[in-house]
Amino acid sequence: ITSAQRVPPSSGITNFTFTYRGTNTTTYGPSTNAPANAGSYHVLVTTPTSDPNYTGSKSLAFTITPAAVTVTAESKNKIYGDGDPALTYLVSGLQGSDTLAGSLSRASGESVGSYAITQGTLSASGNYTLTYQGASFTITPGTIVGSTVTISNAAGLIYDGTAKAITATLGMKKIKD
């Protein structure tokens, strides 16, 4: 209720008393301070006791609707074998100094390919309705140079009726793209 709505200009009445309280699942008051958080409320407006010409009260139920906040994940990349970069996002719709809690996550996997970046534990307070727009986390192959293949256990094999395992290892130096 704004000051313009409190008193018709012609009545001359001022100094109404406002008493606010939460309703339904909203916990608030009773208080003479107007609520700021999203929720369901009831206000009781009474005429001032200092004016003997008027008496009475009026009540009104009202709702403060949660604001919309949008989180858009930023796409991320890494080269196979590297650590994951920090998952980041853009946010719009937060009011004042409000912040989000938690963090994004990504689908598990370490092979070359694309993985979904998900909302994870990221959340907003009850004053907001959060909309999340995901993105992709891409793992790309690294470039291998200077590779060598070493074969072991190939010398001195004598038949004894059992399979002879040959092993090979790849020595490499990875260059980041």
N, C-alpha and C positions, 0 to 999 in steps of 0.2 A: 504494500500500500504506500503510495507516494504521498508527499506532503500536499500535493494538489488534490488528491483523492480523499484526504482526511476530513476536510471541512469545506462545505460549500461556501463560496466567497461571501454570500449574503447573510450567513448565520451568525458570524462573529464568534463562534465557539472555537476555543483553542485548548491546548493541553489535554487532549484525549489521553487515556491510558490504554496502552497496547500490551496484551499478554499473549505470548506465543508458547505453543507446546507441540511436540511431535505427535503424530498419529500413526496408526497401523504399526509398522516395524521401525519407524523412525523414533529414536530416543532423543528428546530435546525438551528442556524447560520443566516447568513453566518459567518463562523469562520475559523481561521487558525488552530484551535485545532481540532484534530481528534475526532469524536464522540465515546462514550463508550457504550451508551444504545442501546437496540434493536430498530430497525426501518429501514426505507428506506432513503437512502442518495444519494447525488450527490457530486462528488469531481471534481474540476477544477484544473488541474496542468498546470502552465505556466512557461516558461523558465525565467531565471533571466534577469532582465533588465541590469545587469552589464556585460553581455556577448554579445557583438555586433555581434558575429558570428552565433548566433542562435536566432530564434524567434518562437513563436507559443504556442499552448496550446493543451491539451487533456483532455476530460472529461469522466467520468465513473459513472454509476449508480451502487450502491451496497446496499446490505441488511445485517444488523446484525440480525441474527435469535435469538429469545428468547431461553434461555437455558431451559433444562428440569429439573424440581424439582419434587421429589416424596415425598408425605406425607403418612405415614402408621400409622393409629390409633392403639393405644395399647388397648387390651381388658381390661375391668374393671369389678369388681364385687362389690356387696354390699349385706348386710343382710337386709331382709325386715324390714322396719321401720327406718333404719339408713339414714343419709344424703348421698348424692352422693359424691363419690371421684372426684378429679380433672380429667378431661379428658386430656390425654397426647398423644403425637405422636412422631414418629421418622421422621427425614427429611434428605434427601440426595439431593445434587445438588446445594445448595445455594453457591454463590460465595462471597468471601471476607467477609465483615461484614453485608451483606444483611440479612434481617429477614423477617418472614411472619407476616401478620397482622390478627387480629380476633381470633376466637376460634372455637373449635369443639362443637357439640351439640349431643344430643341423642333423639331418639324417646320418646315421652311422655308415662308415665305409671309408676305405683308404685307397681303393683302386681308382685308376683313371676313369673319370665319368662325371656326371652331374648329380648333385644331391640337393634336396630341398632345405632351405633355411626356414625354420619354423618359429612360432611365437615363443616356444620354450616356457619359461616362468615369467616372462614379461607381463606386467599387469598395471592397471591404473586404479586409483581409489574409487569408491562408490560414487564420486562426483562426476564420473566419466563413463561413457560407453565406448569401449575400445574396438576399433576396426583394424585388422592386421592384413597387410599385403606382403606376401612372402617373396622370396627371390631364390636364385640358384647359387650353389657353392660348387665350383668346378675344379676338379683335379686334372691337371694336364700332365702329359708325359715329360720327363726331363730329357735333355740331350746328353747322350753318353759319348765320350771321346776317349781315345787312348785305351780301349779295352783290350784285354788279353784273356785268352782261354787257357787254363792250365788243366791238363789231364793227368790224373793220378792213378796208381795201381795198374798200369798197363805193362810194366816190365816184369819179367821173371815169372810169368804165369805158367804153371804146370798142371796138366790135366789130372784131376782127382775125382771127377764125376760130379762136381758141384759147379754152380753158376759162378762166374767171375765178374764181380762188380767193378766197373770202371767209374771213377768219379771225375767230375769236371767243375771247375769254379771259374767265375767270371770276375776279373779284376777290372774296375772301372773308375773313371773320374767323371763326376757329374758336373755339367755346366748349366747353371740356371739360365732360363730363357728370359 
